[in-house]
């Protein structure tokens, strides 16, 4: 993860760490780099996932691979890749369709968030159950973040094509219950002064798979 990305609330790298606790997160800074020995797992082939790589070879068992996802803005990950290229194989995935990452403007088509790259990777390994569990959390992350920003209309548009609608109906109903503003703590919802909608105050209110 680029050090600037670490402080961005829209980062999906933090989401990966929450949903997949066995993953490891390393923060990269240009001025001090990142030692490969801090990252590499012995006995596995290291893949650097990036659109400038070669297509992932077919028939590879996931147990023999260590995957490094570069998390940051486009220019940031390019700088990270230059340092890390000697580490292992550069691999790109057959990523198609439109990004569901509605929290940042995409400059052009064909660009996806870090967590979406992981979703494509899990799909390429036929890890369907893990992919669907992560996908639900990603969709919930985007929807809840849109609501927290007061973008209720955009959130509802996003929800129309999201599995969150059918998987978490009780949560969605709770989000649409208006509550008075007050000094309560913890997981209370707060009323938006812009449009009267409610949004979760803490991510701890969200179901975790």
C-alpha positions as CSV (number, residue, x, y, z in Angstrom):
1,X,0.0,0.0,0.0
2,X,1.3,3.4,-1.0
3,X,1.7,5.5,2.2
4,X,-0.7,8.1,0.8
5,X,-3.3,5.4,0.3
6,X,-3.1,4.4,3.9
7,X,-4.9,7.6,5.0
8,X,-7.6,7.5,2.3
9,X,-10.9,6.4,3.8
10,X,-12.0,5.1,0.3
11,X,-9.1,2.6,0.2
12,X,-10.2,-1.0,-0.5
13,X,-6.8,-2.2,0.8
14,X,-8.1,-1.7,4.3
15,X,-11.2,-3.6,3.4
16,X,-9.2,-6.6,2.2
17,X,-7.3,-6.7,5.5
18,X,-10.6,-6.6,7.5
19,X,-12.3,-9.4,5.5
20,X,-9.2,-11.5,5.0
21,X,-7.3,-11.3,8.3
22,X,-4.6,-13.7,7.1
23,X,-3.5,-11.2,4.4
24,X,-0.6,-8.9,5.2
25,X,-0.4,-5.2,4.6
26,X,2.9,-3.5,3.9
27,X,3.2,0.3,3.6
28,X,5.6,1.6,0.8
29,X,7.4,4.9,0.8
30,X,9.6,6.0,-2.1
31,X,12.3,7.4,0.2
32,X,12.9,4.1,2.0
33,X,11.4,1.4,-0.2
34,X,10.3,-2.0,1.0
35,X,12.7,-4.9,1.5
36,X,11.6,-8.0,-0.5
37,X,12.5,-10.3,2.5
38,X,9.8,-8.5,4.5
39,X,7.2,-9.5,1.9
40,X,8.3,-12.8,0.3
41,X,6.8,-16.1,1.5
42,X,9.3,-18.9,1.1
43,X,8.3,-21.8,-1.2
44,X,5.9,-19.8,-3.3
45,X,6.1,-18.1,-6.7
46,X,5.6,-14.4,-6.2
47,X,3.1,-12.6,-8.5
48,X,2.9,-8.9,-8.9
49,X,-0.6,-8.1,-10.2
50,X,-0.5,-5.2,-12.6
51,X,-2.1,-4.4,-16.0
52,X,1.4,-4.2,-17.6
53,X,2.2,-7.8,-16.8
54,X,1.6,-11.0,-18.8
55,X,-1.6,-13.0,-18.6
56,X,-1.7,-15.3,-15.6
57,X,-0.6,-18.8,-16.6
58,X,-3.5,-21.3,-16.5
59,X,-3.6,-24.4,-14.3
60,X,-1.6,-22.9,-11.4
61,X,-2.6,-24.1,-7.9
62,X,-3.2,-21.2,-5.6
63,X,-1.3,-23.0,-2.8
64,X,1.9,-22.4,-4.8
65,X,1.5,-18.7,-5.4
66,X,2.0,-15.6,-3.3
67,X,0.1,-12.6,-4.7
68,X,1.2,-9.0,-4.2
69,X,-1.5,-6.4,-4.9
70,X,-0.3,-2.8,-5.4
71,X,-2.7,-0.4,-3.6
72,X,-2.7,3.2,-4.6
73,X,-3.5,5.7,-7.3
74,X,-2.5,4.8,-10.9
75,X,0.8,6.8,-10.8
76,X,1.6,5.6,-7.3
77,X,1.4,2.0,-8.2
78,X,3.5,2.5,-11.3
79,X,6.3,3.8,-9.1
80,X,5.9,0.9,-6.7
81,X,6.1,-1.6,-9.6
82,X,9.4,-0.2,-10.8
83,X,11.0,-1.0,-7.5
84,X,9.4,-4.4,-7.2
85,X,9.8,-5.8,-10.7
86,X,12.8,-8.0,-9.8
87,X,10.8,-9.6,-7.0
88,X,8.8,-12.0,-9.2
89,X,6.5,-12.5,-12.2
90,X,4.3,-9.5,-13.4
91,X,0.8,-10.8,-14.0
92,X,-2.3,-9.3,-15.4
93,X,-5.8,-10.7,-15.1
94,X,-8.6,-10.8,-17.7
95,X,-10.5,-8.0,-16.0
96,X,-13.6,-7.2,-18.0
97,X,-16.8,-5.2,-17.5
98,X,-17.3,-2.0,-15.5
99,X,-15.8,-1.1,-12.2
100,X,-18.2,-1.0,-9.2
101,X,-15.9,1.3,-7.3
102,X,-18.1,4.4,-7.3
103,X,-16.2,6.2,-4.6
104,X,-13.6,7.6,-6.9
105,X,-13.8,8.9,-10.5
106,X,-12.3,6.5,-13.0
107,X,-10.3,8.4,-15.6
108,X,-11.0,5.9,-18.3
109,X,-12.4,2.4,-18.8
110,X,-10.7,-0.8,-17.8
111,X,-9.5,0.4,-14.4
112,X,-10.6,-1.3,-11.3
113,X,-10.0,-1.0,-7.5
114,X,-7.5,-3.1,-5.6
115,X,-10.3,-5.3,-4.1
116,X,-11.8,-5.8,-7.6
117,X,-8.4,-7.1,-8.8
118,X,-8.5,-9.6,-6.0
119,X,-12.1,-10.6,-6.9
120,X,-10.9,-11.4,-10.5
121,X,-7.9,-13.3,-9.1
122,X,-10.1,-15.5,-6.8
123,X,-12.4,-16.1,-9.8
124,X,-9.4,-17.3,-11.9
125,X,-8.5,-19.8,-9.2
126,X,-12.1,-21.0,-9.0
127,X,-12.3,-19.9,-5.4
128,X,-16.0,-19.1,-5.8
129,X,-17.1,-19.0,-2.2
130,X,-14.3,-16.7,-1.1
131,X,-14.9,-14.5,-4.1
132,X,-18.6,-14.1,-3.4
133,X,-18.0,-13.4,0.3
134,X,-15.5,-10.7,-0.5
135,X,-17.7,-9.3,-3.2
136,X,-20.6,-8.8,-0.8
137,X,-18.4,-6.9,1.6
138,X,-17.0,-4.7,-1.2
139,X,-20.5,-3.8,-2.4
140,X,-21.6,-3.0,1.1
141,X,-18.5,-0.9,1.6
142,X,-19.3,1.2,-1.5
143,X,-23.0,1.5,-0.7
144,X,-22.5,2.5,3.0
145,X,-19.7,5.0,2.0
146,X,-21.9,6.7,-0.5
147,X,-24.7,7.1,2.1
148,X,-22.2,8.3,4.7
149,X,-21.3,11.1,2.3
150,X,-24.9,12.1,1.9
151,X,-25.1,10.8,-1.7
152,X,-28.4,9.0,-1.1
153,X,-29.6,9.1,-4.8
154,X,-26.3,7.7,-6.1
155,X,-26.3,5.0,-3.3
156,X,-29.8,3.9,-4.4
157,X,-28.7,3.8,-8.0
158,X,-25.7,1.7,-7.0
159,X,-28.0,-0.6,-5.0
160,X,-30.2,-1.4,-8.0
161,X,-27.5,-3.7,-9.5
162,X,-26.0,-4.9,-6.2
163,X,-26.4,-8.2,-4.4
164,X,-26.5,-6.3,-1.1
165,X,-30.2,-5.6,-1.8
166,X,-31.2,-9.3,-1.4
167,X,-28.4,-10.4,1.0
168,X,-28.8,-7.7,3.7
169,X,-32.5,-6.6,3.6
170,X,-32.7,-6.0,7.4
171,X,-29.6,-3.8,7.3
172,X,-31.0,-1.7,4.5
173,X,-34.2,-1.3,6.4
174,X,-32.3,-0.1,9.4
175,X,-30.4,2.4,7.3
176,X,-33.6,3.9,6.1
177,X,-35.0,4.5,9.6
178,X,-34.8,8.1,10.5
179,X,-33.4,8.8,14.0
180,X,-33.1,12.1,15.9
181,X,-29.7,13.6,16.2
182,X,-28.2,13.3,19.7
183,X,-25.2,12.7,21.8
184,X,-25.5,8.9,21.8
185,X,-22.3,6.9,21.4
186,X,-21.2,4.0,19.4
187,X,-23.2,2.8,16.5
188,X,-26.0,5.2,16.4
189,X,-26.9,6.6,13.0
190,X,-26.7,10.4,12.5
191,X,-29.1,12.5,10.5
192,X,-27.6,14.3,7.5
193,X,-28.2,18.0,7.6
194,X,-28.1,18.1,3.8
195,X,-30.9,15.8,3.0
196,X,-32.3,14.2,6.1
197,X,-30.9,10.7,5.4
198,X,-29.2,8.5,7.9
199,X,-25.8,6.9,7.7
200,X,-23.8,4.5,9.8
201,X,-21.4,6.2,12.1
202,X,-19.0,3.3,12.5
203,X,-18.1,0.4,10.2
204,X,-18.7,-1.9,13.2
205,X,-22.4,-1.7,12.3
206,X,-21.8,-3.6,9.1
207,X,-22.2,-7.3,8.9
208,X,-18.9,-9.1,8.3
209,X,-18.8,-12.5,6.5
